[in-house]
Amino acid sequence: MTAKASAALVKGSVTIAGHRTSLSLEPIFWRALRAATVERGLALNALIAEIDEARTTNLSSAVRVWLFERAVARDEQRG
């Protein structure tokens, strides 16, 4: 996959608190988000709703930051 293709945004729709909304993420973030749902045993909508409750910026950015912080925490645990 080229850098240009891997950076293309992919739009997805989710339901948060009964309301449909969309967010645009790069494919690598969608993959990481789906992996997080499997690891946590949550539906995609449920995980995004958790991220949404704590966000201070737009939803797409909040998801990216959440995933990055999760990756950093995992690295720190590994030492």
C-alpha positions, -999 to +999 in steps of 0.1 A: +000+000+000+014+034-009+017+062+016-010+081-003-034+052-003-028+044+034-035+081+043-068+083+025-097+090+049-124+064+052-158+077+064-178+055+088-212+060+105-219+052+141-247+056+166-240+075+198-268+080+224-293+071+197-280+096+172-262+087+139-230+105+133-200+100+111-163+102+115-134+100+091-103+081+099-073+067+080-075+029+075-048+022+101-069+039+128-100+019+117-080-013+121-067-002+155-102+008+166-116-026+156-088-044+174-096-024+205-132-034+204-123-071+202-098-068+231-123-049+252-153-070+242-173-040+231-193-031+200-178-004+179-206+020+188-201+014+225-163+021+224-168+052+203-195+064+228-170+060+256-144+081+237-171+106+228-180+111+265-145+122+273-136+142+242-127+179+241-123+181+203-140+167+172-148+130+173-123+118+147-094+136+165-106+122+198-105+087+184-070+091+171-057+106+204-074+078+224-058+051+202-024+069+204-026+071+242-036+034+243-005+025+222+018+046+244+004+030+276+009-005+261+045+004+253+052+017+288+037-015+303+061-036+282+090-015+296 
